[in-house]
Amino acid sequence: MTGLPGDADPVPTHTEELRLEPVQFIARTDVVMRLGALMLSSGASSARVRDSMERTAHAVGIDDLHCRVGMNDIVATASRGQMFRTRVAEVRRPGVDATKITELKRLTNTLEPGTSPRDVQQRLDAIDRLPHRYPEALRVVAAALACAAFALLNNGGWQEFVAVGVAAAAGQWVRMLIHRFRTNEFLIVFVSAVTALLVYLAVAELFTLIGLPGAQHDAALTSAVLYLVPGFALVTGALDLARLDLNAGIARVVYAALILLATGTAVWGIAAVFQTTVTQTASPQFDEPLLSLMRLAAGFVGVLGFALLFSTPWTIALAAAALGAIANVGRLYLVDAGVIAPAAAALAALAVGLGAYLVSDRLRAARVTITVPAVLIMVPGAASYRSIAGVIDGDTVAAIQNGFTAVFVVVALAIGLTVARVLTEREWSRPVLNAA
């Protein structure tokens, strides 16, 4: 008998089959673990990783698979007949790549029972070799547009729009530059935030010198660093917690909190040195219906910018931008009408979740690649930074007010997305039991 394990060779004799079965079983478990590690390193939620691993396991001939998926590790036990094997995989630097999540989902959806592990490995090789979908220049522009759109949504004017855009572009460029040295991630975030904040203040001062002062520079300061908000970690972590997947959910939420703390410390430091008031909020500069039109356009651009930062394919990015923009306008309208912010956020997230359900199958997209960019425009990043600055600065009232606003809005967004999943996916109505 010739060929590698997993090849479509002639049927072996009974003796050859017994001799090769352990080798073939190793090949089967290896391909399942590799797929899970690729999904986890691309930013997929634990539920998505687990579901994809189970689909692949059944396709390649594994009878049963029990796995525990954390934020950066997987422990899985596979069994076939009388054999079982436990594997551990670790992802040292998980990131976000919506293109790879999409391709891996499409791969698992096309697998049929009897698929050769070798065939799956070849397809995984092609996905693993995929470069960044967009060049660095486009990612810099995406960060600039996303944060500039946030400046408008935070009631800034055109001066703030320009200043925030230039600042976010500079910060994102520095972030990518330092990332090449693979240094500490929190240091990267801190240096990137400081760069963006200094550039913002420099551009704002330049406008003042030439006689074009912005009326609300201080209020828009935090918008310059909103590209650093760990949206994928926050949303997927909250969804994991909603399914009682505490191992992954707590780790993701803690990681997101540390990233916010690093950015918030930079905001406080720059505000203290240059005597700016980051706890200041701005009032709208437009009246209806121009205000809603501006919010719709800014929301679309903001979600699209974040989607491109996550390497989301264009068609999926445009769908997320449309859903997020419409839902965000509705959310802001409810807030203006007197509805409390968490309730408005929950309803908007529910609308996004249901909309993603309607379009995800047509686009053959993982729902998280649509819902995360769409709701990220609603995450109160500015309030989070103001809360951290207030704590450090001793402004207890501002710290508590902004902190509770941020926490409850994030929880409300998770509730809205979870309700949408429960209503549209049967497995989301059942708790997850982690086993290794």
Secondary structure, DSSP 8 states (H G I E B T S, - for coil): --S-TTS------HHHHHHHHHHHHHHHHHHHHHHHHHHHHTT--HHHHHHHHHHHHHHHT-SEEEEEE-SSEEEEEEEETTEEEEEEEE-SS----HHHHHHHHHHHHH--TT--HHHHHHHHHHHHT---SS-HHHHHHHHHHHHHHHHHHTT--HHHHHHHHHHHHHHHHHHHHHHTTT--HHHHHHHHHHHHHHHHHHHHHHHHHTT---TTHHHHGGGGGGGG--HHHHHHHHHHHHTT-HHHHHHHHHHHHHHHHHHHHHHHHHHHHHT--TT-----SS-TTHHHHHHHHHHHHHHHHHHHHTT--HHHHHHHHHHHHHHHHHHHHHHHTT--HHHHHHHHHHHHHHHHHHHHHHHT--THHHHHHHHHTTS-HHHHHHHHHHHHHT-HHHHHHHHHHHHHHHHHHHHHHHHHHHHH-GGGGS------
